[in-house]
Amino acid sequence: AQRVTQPEKLLSVFKGAPVELKCNYSYSGSPELFWYVQYSRQRLQLLLRHISRESIKGFTADLNKGETSFHLKKPFAQEEDSAMYYCALSLNFGNEKLTFGTGTRLTIIP
Amino acid sequence: GAVVSQHPSWVICKSGTSVKIECRSLDFQATTMFWYRQFPKQSLMLMATSNEGSKATYEQGVEKDKFLINHASLTLSTLTVTSAHPEDSSFYICSARDLVGGLAKNIQYFGAGTRLSVL
């Protein structure tokens, strides 16, 4: 069965420092990977997906099939980046079901 | 962007009663909606996939007679927790998939969630 692992439950980073939230997955096929974010008192929302290959709010993520990873990165953290981040996987393109990781709570220290 | 409305946001009920939660896509049509459950400080666990006009597909371990799902239209899915007990207390979240094809096809838009407390 597919699995998404986010090894860090909590991550604190100083403002202006680089951020990396780790995500590893296990699945032998060609998955689609997503990062969802939940800001305080807000609903879960899509941050980015690997097929779009775009940068959202300064965040990027590259799918590394060799390492089965999809780490989320930002070169300079901002206070408004504090949130809960979930990595998620769908089995194949067009397959809607999402498997979520356990999430990482990112706190940016002013 | 696409908006999903979930109602109620919080409900308290007595043990043995049933509770209905609504999930609506406000500005788009959704043939597929999803219901998740989230325990405190844990991730979202998919309970079932709701398909408009057909029976829901439940994940392993989820009792379909306990969690009744109805998806009668392209904009509304409901989850009814029947004969609720304290162990059913949780945060329930719905999501809807935008019907528009192409790259947008596999994006889920989430409701704000419903906190259920069973006394």
Boltz contact constraints between the chains, C-beta under 6 A:
constraints:
  - contact:
      token1: [A, 43]
      token2: [B, 110]
      max_distance: 6.0
  - contact:
      token1: [A, 43]
      token2: [B, 112]
      max_distance: 6.0
  - contact:
      token1: [A, 44]
      token2: [B, 110]
      max_distance: 6.0
  - contact:
      token1: [A, 46]
      token2: [B, 107]
      max_distance: 6.0
  - contact:
      token1: [A, 96]
      token2: [B, 32]
      max_distance: 6.0
  - contact:
      token1: [A, 96]
      token2: [B, 97]
      max_distance: 6.0
  - contact:
      token1: [A, 100]
      token2: [B, 43]
      max_distance: 6.0
  - contact:
      token1: [A, 100]
      token2: [B, 44]
      max_distance: 6.0
  - contact:
      token1: [A, 102]
      token2: [B, 43]
      max_distance: 6.0
  - contact:
      token1: [A, 103]
      token2: [B, 43]
      max_distance: 6.0
